[in-house]
Amino acid sequence: MPEGDTVYLVGKRVREALTGKTLLRGQFRVPQLATVDLSGREVLGVGTVGKHLFTRFSGDLTLHSHLMMDGMWDVYPAGAKWRRPGHHARVVLTAADVQVIGFRVHDLKLVATPKEHDLVAHLGPDLLDPQWTDEHADRAVANLTAKPERELGLALLDQRVMAGVGNLYKCEIAFLLGVTPWTPVSEVDARATVALARKLLLVNATAGRFDQSTTGHLDRNRKNWVYERTRQGCFRCGGKLLVRTQGYDVQRRPTWFCPKDQHGPSPAS
């Protein structure tokens, strides 16, 4: 599932393409919205909260979408050929000079703009909220420490704790804290954890990188400390990494860690 900074950058791309423009075509290719026509509406803006994207139109109308595992919003010049199969398109938004296509986007809902918050009220503080304050950090810390016995990795992926962290950042945050993702939350500095999570997402979001780096390097084989480095080994010590599954059912995720540089519990092979 995309990290919060990926959704943030997708939202920025759509916002820059459509804001201030009137739709010549606004078509949905999903049963529940198939009869809706957005043509004639002006696009007022696009915002994100965690992994949720909101496209706002004139008339106090907002389209909510979620990328899940396979969704994406693509931007093309008007009339250009799509890079993805047409049968994967679920939303087609066309202005005079541009077309924005939602491929395999999920949880599509049209709501009154003042009701947007109802769809994300269950989430913790958005790590990329441009209005982030100490109050947001305090809430995230309180959410994180509410279940001190919980595995750190599971807590980081829980969007009700703080919104935006995905599996990549989960693995990298645990590494930078020097603990395994199975370490209880009570054994880490919760405030430092929140600050680190926000820093990593913010650096990549403001740099405009869809291919995230947590090490500061952009080379493909040097951009992460442990995540998906099974062949290369730990970026810090060069040692062999272990990968285990963390979570249950739909929450199961492959989890990389370095047994030398990270301390704490981990499951057997």
DOVO-453407 format. One record per residue (C-alpha): residue number from 1; y, x, z. Coordinates in steps of 0.001 Angstrom, whole numbers, padded with zeros to 6 digits. Example, Ala and Ser with C-alpha at 12.3 -4.5 7.8 and 13.67 -1.06 7.14 Angstrom:
<r><num>1</num><Y>-004500</Y><X>012300</X><Z>007800</Z></r>
<r><num>2</num><Y>-001060</Y><X>013670</X><Z>007140</Z></r>
***
This chain:
<r><num>1</num><Y>000000</Y><X>000000</X><Z>000000</Z></r>
<r><num>2</num><Y>003462</Y><X>001407</X><Z>-000882</Z></r>
<r><num>3</num><Y>005498</Y><X>003026</X><Z>001856</Z></r>
<r><num>4</num><Y>008797</Y><X>001458</X><Z>002901</Z></r>
<r><num>5</num><Y>010854</Y><X>004039</X><Z>001014</Z></r>
<r><num>6</num><Y>009022</Y><X>003175</X><Z>-002228</Z></r>
<r><num>7</num><Y>009967</Y><X>-000490</X><Z>-001815</Z></r>
<r><num>8</num><Y>013520</Y><X>000566</X><Z>-000957</Z></r>
<r><num>9</num><Y>013782</Y><X>002568</X><Z>-004191</Z></r>
<r><num>10</num><Y>012238</Y><X>-000240</X><Z>-006251</Z></r>
<r><num>11</num><Y>014837</Y><X>-002589</X><Z>-004790</Z></r>
<r><num>12</num><Y>017610</Y><X>-000149</X><Z>-005647</Z></r>
<r><num>13</num><Y>016366</Y><X>000118</X><Z>-009237</Z></r>
<r><num>14</num><Y>016276</Y><X>-003661</X><Z>-009680</Z></r>
<r><num>15</num><Y>019655</Y><X>-004059</X><Z>-007978</Z></r>
<r><num>16</num><Y>021328</Y><X>-001547</X><Z>-010287</Z></r>
<r><num>17</num><Y>019762</Y><X>-003194</X><Z>-013344</Z></r>
<r><num>18</num><Y>020601</Y><X>-006832</X><Z>-012599</Z></r>
<r><num>19</num><Y>023387</Y><X>-007265</X><Z>-010050</Z></r>
<r><num>20</num><Y>026360</Y><X>-009111</X><Z>-011493</Z></r>
<r><num>21</num><Y>024474</Y><X>-010260</X><Z>-014588</Z></r>
<r><num>22</num><Y>023573</Y><X>-013777</X><Z>-015674</Z></r>
<r><num>23</num><Y>019954</Y><X>-014453</X><Z>-016532</Z></r>
<r><num>24</num><Y>019177</Y><X>-015598</X><Z>-020048</Z></r>
<r><num>25</num><Y>015591</Y><X>-016069</X><Z>-018965</Z></r>
<r><num>26</num><Y>014023</Y><X>-016414</X><Z>-015544</Z></r>
<r><num>27</num><Y>010367</Y><X>-017215</X><Z>-015902</Z></r>
<r><num>28</num><Y>007458</Y><X>-017280</X><Z>-013452</Z></r>
<r><num>29</num><Y>003849</Y><X>-016848</X><Z>-014475</Z></r>
<r><num>30</num><Y>002237</Y><X>-018080</X><Z>-011286</Z></r>
<r><num>31</num><Y>001060</Y><X>-021677</X><Z>-010752</Z></r>
<r><num>32</num><Y>003216</Y><X>-022490</X><Z>-007740</Z></r>
<r><num>33</num><Y>006460</Y><X>-021531</X><Z>-009545</Z></r>
<r><num>34</num><Y>005506</Y><X>-022132</X><Z>-013171</Z></r>
<r><num>35</num><Y>008006</Y><X>-024984</X><Z>-013627</Z></r>
<r><num>36</num><Y>010959</Y><X>-023077</X><Z>-012145</Z></r>
<r><num>37</num><Y>013627</Y><X>-021784</X><Z>-014556</Z></r>
<r><num>38</num><Y>016222</Y><X>-019329</X><Z>-013258</Z></r>
<r><num>39</num><Y>018123</Y><X>-019011</X><Z>-016536</Z></r>
<r><num>40</num><Y>021876</Y><X>-019399</X><Z>-016104</Z></r>
<r><num>41</num><Y>021890</Y><X>-018028</X><Z>-012571</Z></r>
<r><num>42</num><Y>023795</Y><X>-014877</X><Z>-011683</Z></r>
<r><num>43</num><Y>021995</Y><X>-012114</X><Z>-009795</Z></r>
<r><num>44</num><Y>024070</Y><X>-011430</X><Z>-006681</Z></r>
<r><num>45</num><Y>022050</Y><X>-008557</X><Z>-005240</Z></r>
<r><num>46</num><Y>018719</Y><X>-007183</X><Z>-004123</Z></r>
<r><num>47</num><Y>017743</Y><X>-006165</X><Z>-000611</Z></r>
<r><num>48</num><Y>014660</Y><X>-004878</X><Z>001165</Z></r>
<r><num>49</num><Y>013284</Y><X>-005235</X><Z>004667</Z></r>
<r><num>50</num><Y>010341</Y><X>-002966</X><Z>005324</Z></r>
<r><num>51</num><Y>007959</Y><X>-003676</X><Z>002452</Z></r>
<r><num>52</num><Y>009541</Y><X>-007012</X><Z>001503</Z></r>
<r><num>53</num><Y>011957</Y><X>-007369</X><Z>-001415</Z></r>
<r><num>54</num><Y>014595</Y><X>-010096</X><Z>-001776</Z></r>
<r><num>55</num><Y>016364</Y><X>-010860</X><Z>-005089</Z></r>
<r><num>56</num><Y>019381</Y><X>-013104</X><Z>-004537</Z></r>
<r><num>57</num><Y>020800</Y><X>-015535</X><Z>-007086</Z></r>
<r><num>58</num><Y>023838</Y><X>-017778</X><Z>-007316</Z></r>
<r><num>59</num><Y>023355</Y><X>-021169</X><Z>-005734</Z></r>
<r><num>60</num><Y>022094</Y><X>-019727</X><Z>-002430</Z></r>
<r><num>61</num><Y>018643</Y><X>-019026</X><Z>-003840</Z></r>
<r><num>62</num><Y>016473</Y><X>-015987</X><Z>-003029</Z></r>
<r><num>63</num><Y>013204</Y><X>-014771</X><Z>-004521</Z></r>
<r><num>64</num><Y>010908</Y><X>-013034</X><Z>-002040</Z></r>
<r><num>65</num><Y>008209</Y><X>-010635</X><Z>-003250</Z></r>
<r><num>66</num><Y>005825</Y><X>-008037</X><Z>-001832</Z></r>
<r><num>67</num><Y>004207</Y><X>-005176</X><Z>-003753</Z></r>
<r><num>68</num><Y>000972</Y><X>-005108</X><Z>-001718</Z></r>
<r><num>69</num><Y>-001434</Y><X>-002528</X><Z>-003207</Z></r>
<r><num>70</num><Y>-000793</Y><X>-002935</X><Z>-006927</Z></r>
<r><num>71</num><Y>002564</Y><X>-004629</X><Z>-007501</Z></r>
<r><num>72</num><Y>005624</Y><X>-003110</X><Z>-009207</Z></r>
<r><num>73</num><Y>008985</Y><X>-004121</X><Z>-010629</Z></r>
<r><num>74</num><Y>009741</Y><X>-002378</X><Z>-013935</Z></r>
<r><num>75</num><Y>013083</Y><X>-002172</X><Z>-015746</Z></r>
<r><num>76</num><Y>013342</Y><X>-002064</X><Z>-019557</Z></r>
<r><num>77</num><Y>016130</Y><X>-002294</X><Z>-022152</Z></r>
<r><num>78</num><Y>016269</Y><X>-005732</X><Z>-023736</Z></r>
<r><num>79</num><Y>013532</Y><X>-006063</X><Z>-026340</Z></r>
<r><num>80</num><Y>011658</Y><X>-002902</X><Z>-025297</Z></r>
<r><num>81</num><Y>007870</Y><X>-002853</X><Z>-025187</Z></r>
<r><num>82</num><Y>006373</Y><X>-003140</X><Z>-021713</Z></r>
<r><num>83</num><Y>004366</Y><X>-000227</X><Z>-020359</Z></r>
<r><num>84</num><Y>001969</Y><X>-002538</X><Z>-018514</Z></r>
<r><num>85</num><Y>-000269</Y><X>-005364</X><Z>-019791</Z></r>
<r><num>86</num><Y>001546</Y><X>-008630</X><Z>-020383</Z></r>
<r><num>87</num><Y>-001096</Y><X>-010636</X><Z>-018524</Z></r>
<r><num>88</num><Y>-000156</Y><X>-008728</X><Z>-015346</Z></r>
<r><num>89</num><Y>003449</Y><X>-010004</X><Z>-015509</Z></r>
<r><num>90</num><Y>004215</Y><X>-012602</X><Z>-012846</Z></r>
<r><num>91</num><Y>008030</Y><X>-012690</X><Z>-013087</Z></r>
<r><num>92</num><Y>010238</Y><X>-012130</X><Z>-016151</Z></r>
<r><num>93</num><Y>013995</Y><X>-011759</X><Z>-015534</Z></r>
<r><num>94</num><Y>016044</Y><X>-011126</X><Z>-018675</Z></r>
<r><num>95</num><Y>019772</Y><X>-010535</X><Z>-019054</Z></r>
<r><num>96</num><Y>021712</Y><X>-009645</X><Z>-022204</Z></r>
<r><num>97</num><Y>020914</Y><X>-005918</X><Z>-022082</Z></r>
<r><num>98</num><Y>017991</Y><X>-005567</X><Z>-019709</Z></r>
<r><num>99</num><Y>014703</Y><X>-007103</X><Z>-018674</Z></r>
<r><num>100</num><Y>013103</Y><X>-006732</X><Z>-015248</Z></r>
<r><num>101</num><Y>009415</Y><X>-007551</X><Z>-014986</Z></r>
<r><num>102</num><Y>007446</Y><X>-008117</X><Z>-011800</Z></r>
<r><num>103</num><Y>003898</Y><X>-006946</X><Z>-012482</Z></r>
<r><num>104</num><Y>001248</Y><X>-008122</X><Z>-010030</Z></r>
<r><num>105</num><Y>003879</Y><X>-008778</X><Z>-007365</Z></r>
<r><num>106</num><Y>002637</Y><X>-010861</X><Z>-004450</Z></r>
<r><num>107</num><Y>003787</Y><X>-013492</X><Z>-001942</Z></r>
<r><num>108</num><Y>006294</Y><X>-014930</X><Z>-004373</Z></r>
<r><num>109</num><Y>008500</Y><X>-017517</X><Z>-002691</Z></r>
<r><num>110</num><Y>011843</Y><X>-019119</X><Z>-003539</Z></r>
<r><num>111</num><Y>013863</Y><X>-019854</X><Z>-000422</Z></r>
<r><num>112</num><Y>017423</Y><X>-020721</X><Z>000468</Z></r>
<r><num>113</num><Y>019267</Y><X>-017434</X><Z>000949</Z></r>
<r><num>114</num><Y>020262</Y><X>-018258</X><Z>004569</Z></r>
<r><num>115</num><Y>016531</Y><X>-018684</X><Z>005325</Z></r>
<r><num>116</num><Y>015496</Y><X>-015179</X><Z>004183</Z></r>
<r><num>117</num><Y>015207</Y><X>-013916</X><Z>007719</Z></r>
<r><num>118</num><Y>012496</Y><X>-016463</X><Z>008516</Z></r>
<r><num>119</num><Y>010116</Y><X>-014550</X><Z>006228</Z></r>
<r><num>120</num><Y>010575</Y><X>-011234</X><Z>008068</Z></r>
<r><num>121</num><Y>011396</Y><X>-012374</X><Z>011593</Z></r>
<r><num>122</num><Y>007987</Y><X>-011164</X><Z>012763</Z></r>
<r><num>123</num><Y>008689</Y><X>-007570</X><Z>011716</Z></r>
<r><num>124</num><Y>009894</Y><X>-004743</X><Z>013905</Z></r>
<r><num>125</num><Y>013137</Y><X>-002893</X><Z>013092</Z></r>
<r><num>126</num><Y>013407</Y><X>-001792</X><Z>009465</Z></r>
<r><num>127</num><Y>013401</Y><X>002028</X><Z>009472</Z></r>
<r><num>128</num><Y>015658</Y><X>002036</X><Z>006391</Z></r>
<r><num>129</num><Y>018104</Y><X>-000566</X><Z>007653</Z></r>
<r><num>130</num><Y>021552</Y><X>000726</X><Z>006582</Z></r>
<r><num>131</num><Y>022958</Y><X>-000774</X><Z>009795</Z></r>
<r><num>132</num><Y>020490</Y><X>001150</X><Z>012021</Z></r>
<r><num>133</num><Y>021778</Y><X>001677</X><Z>015548</Z></r>
<r><num>134</num><Y>020484</Y><X>002877</X><Z>018912</Z></r>
<r><num>135</num><Y>019575</Y><X>-000750</X><Z>019593</Z></r>
<r><num>136</num><Y>017168</Y><X>-000709</X><Z>016645</Z></r>
<r><num>137</num><Y>015615</Y><X>002498</X><Z>017975</Z></r>
<r><num>138</num><Y>015277</Y><X>001005</X><Z>021463</Z></r>
<r><num>139</num><Y>013473</Y><X>-002045</X><Z>020055</Z></r>
<r><num>140</num><Y>011099</Y><X>000127</X><Z>018049</Z></r>
<r><num>141</num><Y>010317</Y><X>002270</X><Z>021107</Z></r>
<r><num>142</num><Y>009674</Y><X>-000852</X><Z>023199</Z></r>
<r><num>143</num><Y>007373</Y><X>-002258</X><Z>020519</Z></r>
<r><num>144</num><Y>005500</Y><X>001033</X><Z>020187</Z></r>
<r><num>145</num><Y>004916</Y><X>001422</X><Z>023918</Z></r>
<r><num>146</num><Y>004006</Y><X>-002238</X><Z>024533</Z></r>
<r><num>147</num><Y>000312</Y><X>-001316</X><Z>024136</Z></r>
<r><num>148</num><Y>000076</Y><X>002231</X><Z>025519</Z></r>
<r><num>149</num><Y>-003700</Y><X>002431</X><Z>025014</Z></r>
<r><num>150</num><Y>-003460</Y><X>001671</X><Z>021286</Z></r>
<r><num>151</num><Y>-004325</Y><X>004359</X><Z>018736</Z></r>
<r><num>152</num><Y>-001141</Y><X>005934</X><Z>017398</Z></r>
<r><num>153</num><Y>-002185</Y><X>005537</X><Z>013762</Z></r>
<r><num>154</num><Y>-002844</Y><X>001813</X><Z>014135</Z></r>
<r><num>155</num><Y>000451</Y><X>001304</X><Z>015949</Z></r>
<r><num>156</num><Y>002372</Y><X>003127</X><Z>013215</Z></r>
<r><num>157</num><Y>000861</Y><X>000917</X><Z>010505</Z></r>
<r><num>158</num><Y>001698</Y><X>-002264</X><Z>012417</Z></r>
<r><num>159</num><Y>004839</Y><X>-003578</X><Z>010730</Z></r>
<r><num>160</num><Y>005566</Y><X>-005648</X><Z>013836</Z></r>
<r><num>161</num><Y>006254</Y><X>-002387</X><Z>015673</Z></r>
<r><num>162</num><Y>008629</Y><X>-000954</X><Z>013066</Z></r>
<r><num>163</num><Y>008716</Y><X>-001766</X><Z>009389</Z></r>
<r><num>164</num><Y>008162</Y><X>000776</X><Z>006640</Z></r>
<r><num>165</num><Y>005395</Y><X>003196</X><Z>007634</Z></r>
<r><num>166</num><Y>002320</Y><X>003301</X><Z>005378</Z></r>
<r><num>167</num><Y>-000810</Y><X>005420</X><Z>005430</Z></r>
<r><num>168</num><Y>000834</Y><X>008549</X><Z>004017</Z></r>
<r><num>169</num><Y>003519</Y><X>008659</X><Z>006684</Z></r>
<r><num>170</num><Y>001012</Y><X>007682</X><Z>009366</Z></r>
<r><num>171</num><Y>-001014</Y><X>010810</X><Z>008670</Z></r>
<r><num>172</num><Y>002038</Y><X>013051</X><Z>008325</Z></r>
<r><num>173</num><Y>003773</Y><X>011774</X><Z>011469</Z></r>
<r><num>174</num><Y>000653</Y><X>012390</X><Z>013560</Z></r>
<r><num>175</num><Y>000372</Y><X>015905</X><Z>012124</Z></r>
<r><num>176</num><Y>004005</Y><X>016741</X><Z>012869</Z></r>
<r><num>177</num><Y>003547</Y><X>015456</X><Z>016415</Z></r>
<r><num>178</num><Y>000510</Y><X>017727</X><Z>016773</Z></r>
<r><num>179</num><Y>-001901</Y><X>014934</X><Z>017667</Z></r>
<r><num>180</num><Y>-004678</Y><X>013076</X><Z>015883</Z></r>
<r><num>181</num><Y>-003987</Y><X>009511</X><Z>014707</Z></r>
<r><num>182</num><Y>-006569</Y><X>008284</X><Z>017273</Z></r>
<r><num>183</num><Y>-004482</Y><X>009583</X><Z>020168</Z></r>
<r><num>184</num><Y>-003282</Y><X>006799</X><Z>022512</Z></r>
<r><num>185</num><Y>000397</Y><X>005943</X><Z>022160</Z></r>
<r><num>186</num><Y>000852</Y><X>006760</X><Z>025846</Z></r>
<r><num>187</num><Y>000253</Y><X>010453</X><Z>025084</Z></r>
<r><num>188</num><Y>003130</Y><X>010909</X><Z>022634</Z></r>
<r><num>189</num><Y>006899</Y><X>010836</X><Z>022963</Z></r>
<r><num>190</num><Y>007624</Y><X>007339</X><Z>021627</Z></r>
<r><num>191</num><Y>011319</Y><X>007948</X><Z>020971</Z></r>
<r><num>192</num><Y>010598</Y><X>011168</X><Z>019076</Z></r>
<r><num>193</num><Y>007944</Y><X>009305</X><Z>017075</Z></r>
<r><num>194</num><Y>010400</Y><X>006592</X><Z>016016</Z></r>
<r><num>195</num><Y>013054</Y><X>009174</X><Z>015130</Z></r>
<r><num>196</num><Y>010569</Y><X>011182</X><Z>013077</Z></r>
<r><num>197</num><Y>009353</Y><X>008098</X><Z>011193</Z></r>
<r><num>198</num><Y>012909</Y><X>007108</X><Z>010303</Z></r>
<r><num>199</num><Y>013815</Y><X>010661</X><Z>009283</Z></r>
<r><num>200</num><Y>010875</Y><X>011036</X><Z>006891</Z></r>
<r><num>201</num><Y>011472</Y><X>007694</X><Z>005170</Z></r>
<r><num>202</num><Y>015232</Y><X>008196</X><Z>005016</Z></r>
<r><num>203</num><Y>015006</Y><X>011684</X><Z>003491</Z></r>
<r><num>204</num><Y>012792</Y><X>010476</X><Z>000664</Z></r>
<r><num>205</num><Y>014691</Y><X>007234</X><Z>000114</Z></r>
<r><num>206</num><Y>018086</Y><X>008926</X><Z>-000115</Z></r>
<r><num>207</num><Y>016668</Y><X>011656</X><Z>-002363</Z></r>
<r><num>208</num><Y>015406</Y><X>008963</X><Z>-004721</Z></r>
<r><num>209</num><Y>011843</Y><X>010328</X><Z>-004778</Z></r>
<r><num>210</num><Y>008963</Y><X>007968</X><Z>-005532</Z></r>
<r><num>211</num><Y>006640</Y><X>010973</X><Z>-005084</Z></r>
<r><num>212</num><Y>007246</Y><X>011581</X><Z>-001386</Z></r>
<r><num>213</num><Y>007513</Y><X>014994</X><Z>000235</Z></r>
<r><num>214</num><Y>007178</Y><X>015552</X><Z>003972</Z></r>
<r><num>215</num><Y>007256</Y><X>019360</X><Z>003798</Z></r>
<r><num>216</num><Y>010481</Y><X>019744</X><Z>001821</Z></r>
<r><num>217</num><Y>008606</Y><X>021070</X><Z>-001210</Z></r>
<r><num>218</num><Y>008382</Y><X>019119</X><Z>-004452</Z></r>
<r><num>219</num><Y>005411</Y><X>020891</X><Z>-006005</Z></r>
<r><num>220</num><Y>002411</Y><X>018570</X><Z>-006207</Z></r>
<r><num>221</num><Y>000203</Y><X>020845</X><Z>-004100</Z></r>
<r><num>222</num><Y>002833</Y><X>021586</X><Z>-001447</Z></r>
<r><num>223</num><Y>004532</Y><X>018272</X><Z>-000734</Z></r>
<r><num>224</num><Y>002402</Y><X>017042</X><Z>002191</Z></r>
<r><num>225</num><Y>000953</Y><X>018634</X><Z>005319</Z></r>
<r><num>226</num><Y>-002425</Y><X>016880</X><Z>005395</Z></r>
<r><num>227</num><Y>-002340</Y><X>013644</X><Z>003404</Z></r>
<r><num>228</num><Y>-004801</Y><X>013785</X><Z>000484</Z></r>
<r><num>229</num><Y>-005151</Y><X>017573</X><Z>000853</Z></r>
<r><num>230</num><Y>-008941</Y><X>017552</X><Z>001184</Z></r>
<r><num>231</num><Y>-009368</Y><X>020282</X><Z>-001444</Z></r>
<r><num>232</num><Y>-006323</Y><X>022410</X><Z>-000596</Z></r>
<r><num>233</num><Y>-006661</Y><X>022341</X><Z>003191</Z></r>
<r><num>234</num><Y>-003950</Y><X>022154</X><Z>005836</Z></r>
<r><num>235</num><Y>-000575</Y><X>023168</X><Z>004452</Z></r>
<r><num>236</num><Y>000311</Y><X>024928</X><Z>007725</Z></r>
<r><num>237</num><Y>-002842</Y><X>026883</X><Z>008635</Z></r>
<r><num>238</num><Y>-004888</Y><X>026651</X><Z>005452</Z></r>
<r><num>239</num><Y>-007880</Y><X>025397</X><Z>007410</Z></r>
<r><num>240</num><Y>-010317</Y><X>022714</X><Z>006363</Z></r>
<r><num>241</num><Y>-009132</Y><X>019163</X><Z>006870</Z></r>
<r><num>242</num><Y>-011232</Y><X>016253</X><Z>008033</Z></r>
<r><num>243</num><Y>-010934</Y><X>012725</X><Z>006681</Z></r>
<r><num>244</num><Y>-012149</Y><X>009737</X><Z>008668</Z></r>
<r><num>245</num><Y>-011644</Y><X>005994</X><Z>008446</Z></r>
<r><num>246</num><Y>-009241</Y><X>004370</X><Z>010888</Z></r>
<r><num>247</num><Y>-008910</Y><X>000620</X><Z>011400</Z></r>
<r><num>248</num><Y>-011128</Y><X>-002326</X><Z>010672</Z></r>
<r><num>249</num><Y>-011676</Y><X>-004785</X><Z>007834</Z></r>
<r><num>250</num><Y>-008597</Y><X>-005017</X><Z>005567</Z></r>
<r><num>251</num><Y>-006773</Y><X>-002529</X><Z>007817</Z></r>
<r><num>252</num><Y>-009256</Y><X>000299</X><Z>007146</Z></r>
<r><num>253</num><Y>-007550</Y><X>003420</X><Z>005809</Z></r>
<r><num>254</num><Y>-008785</Y><X>006954</X><Z>004997</Z></r>
<r><num>255</num><Y>-007056</Y><X>009254</X><Z>007469</Z></r>
<r><num>256</num><Y>-006549</Y><X>012997</X><Z>007056</Z></r>
<r><num>257</num><Y>-006038</Y><X>015399</X><Z>009960</Z></r>
<r><num>258</num><Y>-006318</Y><X>019074</X><Z>010828</Z></r>
<r><num>259</num><Y>-008758</Y><X>019777</X><Z>013684</Z></r>
<r><num>260</num><Y>-006987</Y><X>023078</X><Z>014397</Z></r>
<r><num>261</num><Y>-003340</Y><X>021949</X><Z>014458</Z></r>
<r><num>262</num><Y>-003869</Y><X>018430</X><Z>015819</Z></r>
<r><num>263</num><Y>-005263</Y><X>017715</X><Z>019250</Z></r>
<r><num>264</num><Y>-006825</Y><X>014562</X><Z>020615</Z></r>
<r><num>265</num><Y>-009713</Y><X>012213</X><Z>019941</Z></r>
<r><num>266</num><Y>-011270</Y><X>011621</X><Z>016533</Z></r>
<r><num>267</num><Y>-014366</Y><X>009754</X><Z>015355</Z></r>
<r><num>268</num><Y>-017583</Y><X>011515</X><Z>014494</Z></r>
<r><num>269</num><Y>-018447</Y><X>012099</X><Z>010867</Z></r>
***
